[in-house]
Amino acid sequence: MRRRKAAVAGGCCLAFLLGTLLNVLFVPGSEHPPPPRDGATPSPPGAPRSPPPPPEEEEGGGRAALARQIRERYEEVLRYRRHRAAAAGRRPLRPRERRLMDLAPPRTSAERPRGRAAGPRAELWLEPPLLGCRDIRDVSGVQYLGSGYTKAVYKAVLNRTLAVALKAVDFGGHDIAHCVRRFSALGDCYRLAAYKIVKEMVLLQRLRHANVLQLYGYCYQDSNDIPDTLTTITELGSPLEMIQLLQTSWEDRFRICLSLVRLLHYLAHSPLGSVTLLDFRPRQFVIVDGELKVTDLDDASIEENSCTSNSDCFMEFPARNFTLPCSVEGRCQNMNEKRNLYNAYRFFFTYLLPHSAPSSLRPLLDKILNATGELHWGIDETAAQLERVLNLYKSGEYLQNTTRMPKAEYRRVPEAFIPDENYRCWPSYHHKACLLSVFDISEAIEICDSYSQCKAFVLTNQTTWTGRQLVFFKMASNHIVPDPDKITYVKVTD
C-alpha cells in the first residue's frame, strides 16, 4: 500500500514537472504559426483586429500587386529614416555610404503625375559601416544557426578573431518561395523580402541601446543571378533557451527580466516614438555576456492604432483579453507599450522571476507579477519596481528582515581551498558542485547551516554581475590545500 501511494505521489510530481516544461516550450504563440494558405502574415497575439482585404487584393492582381507591395515596404522603410532626415536636413552622401539597394522602386506610368516628369528618388542612407564586403570575403568557421520566414542566420569568424552573425534573405524560405510561386519573378520577390532586412538595419541604427543587438556593417554582392543581394553583419549572441534558463540561478534569471524591462522602457520612449514588437517570442532575443538583447526587428512597428471608442482598442491574447481606453486624440492609449509588457509577462516574468527567489523579495516580486499580468502598471512603474529589487539585492537590504543567528561555529582558514568533497544543490553556478553567490560571510554561514550535508565553505575571489561573491559549499574538509586566492571556513560545531 505504501509503495502504491509513493508511486502515485511520484507520478503526480513528474506530471507537474512535465506540464511546466511543456507549458514553457509550447505556450500559445511561442512558435511561428503555420502560414495561411494565401501566404499572408498571421496577426500576432495582442494585435488589434483588422478588416479583411478587399477582393481585388485577395486575388493578387499579378505583377501590379507585387509592385504595390514593394512600394509599400519601401515607403515603410522611408518613414523610419525620415525621423533623422527631418532633424538633420539633406546632406550629401559620404564616400563609403550608399543608398539602400538604390531602393526606391521605379514608379509605373499610372503612378506618375501627368504633365511633369517623375520626381527624384528619395535617398535612404546608412552610416558608414564598420565592416563590409572586404571583411567577409575571408571568413572561417561558417555555421548555419537557423532561419525564419524571411532570413537565414549564420555564425562566422572574421580575421580569425571576431565572431559575428551574418543575416541574409533565405532563398529557400517561405517568403521567397510563396512570392515566386505566385508571381514568377525571383528578382522582384528578392527585393520584397530584402526590404525587411533593410528595415531591420535602419532600426538597429536608430535604436541605440545596450539591449539592442549591434549592427557592425553590411555588404552588397551578386548572388543567385541577382545583383546587389544584401548581407548584414551583426553582433553574435547565444540563442535564448528557456529550459536552460530555468536551471540557472535566480540572480541570472532576474538579470534577463531586468534587461528586458530596460529594453521595453527604452522602446516606449525611443527617438521614433513608442515601438512595439509584433512578433514577440523568446526566439527573437539572444544573450550576450549575460544580457538579453533583441535581435529581430523586422516586425517592429511605431504605428499607433486609431480609434473612435474603447472597443476599437481591443487586445486579444491566447489566455487573456484587454480593452484599453481610446484617447480624445483618437488613439489607443499606450497600446504599443502595453502589448510589449504583457508579452514580457507571459513569456518571461511568469517563468523566470518567482522561482527560487530570496524569500524576503517574494512579496515584491509577486506584486510585480500581478500588476503586469493585469496591466495595472505601465512600463515606467514596472521598470522602477524591478530597479528597486536590484537595489535591495545588491545592497543586502533584503537580508535585514531575516533571522541571521548562526546555528554552528566555524573556523577560518586563510589562503586555503578544499578541491573535492562536493555535493550538488539547485540552483548552482556549477553543474557538479554547490556554487552559490552570497552578499557576505553571514549569508554564507546561513546557507551552510541550512544544508545538512554542508560541513565547510570556500570563499572565492570571483563575483557575479551584481558584485556578490561566489562560494563553494563542501560536504567535508578532509583535504585542504593552499590557495592564495581563497578562504575556507570549516564547521567545528553543529
HUCORUR-V599325 format. One record per run of one state. SS is the DSSP state (helix for helix, strand for strand, loop for the rest). FROM is the first residue (numbers start at 1). LEN is the number of residues. If there is no record, write none. Layout:
ss=(SS,SS)
from=(FROM,FROM)
len=(LEN,LEN)
This chain:
ss=(loop,helix,loop,helix,loop,helix,loop,strand,loop,strand,loop,strand,loop,helix,loop,strand,loop,strand,loop,strand,loop,helix,loop,helix,loop,strand,loop,strand,loop,strand,loop,strand,loop,helix,loop,helix,loop,strand,loop,strand,loop,strand,loop,helix,strand,loop,strand,loop,strand,loop,strand,loop,helix,loop,strand,loop,strand,loop,strand,loop,strand,loop,helix,loop,helix,loop,helix,loop,helix,loop,strand,loop,strand,loop,strand,loop,helix,loop,strand,loop,strand,loop,strand,loop)
from=(1,2,26,55,60,63,89,99,100,125,126,131,132,133,137,139,148,151,159,162,170,174,184,186,207,212,213,215,224,226,236,238,240,242,247,250,269,270,271,273,274,276,278,282,285,289,291,295,300,302,306,307,310,313,314,317,321,324,326,327,331,333,335,353,359,374,379,396,397,400,410,418,422,423,434,439,441,451,456,464,469,475,481,492)
len=(1,24,29,5,3,26,10,1,25,1,5,1,1,4,2,9,3,8,3,8,4,10,2,21,5,1,2,9,2,10,2,2,2,5,3,19,1,1,2,1,2,2,4,3,4,2,4,5,2,4,1,3,3,1,3,4,3,2,1,4,2,2,18,6,15,5,17,1,3,10,8,4,1,11,5,2,10,5,8,5,6,6,11,3)
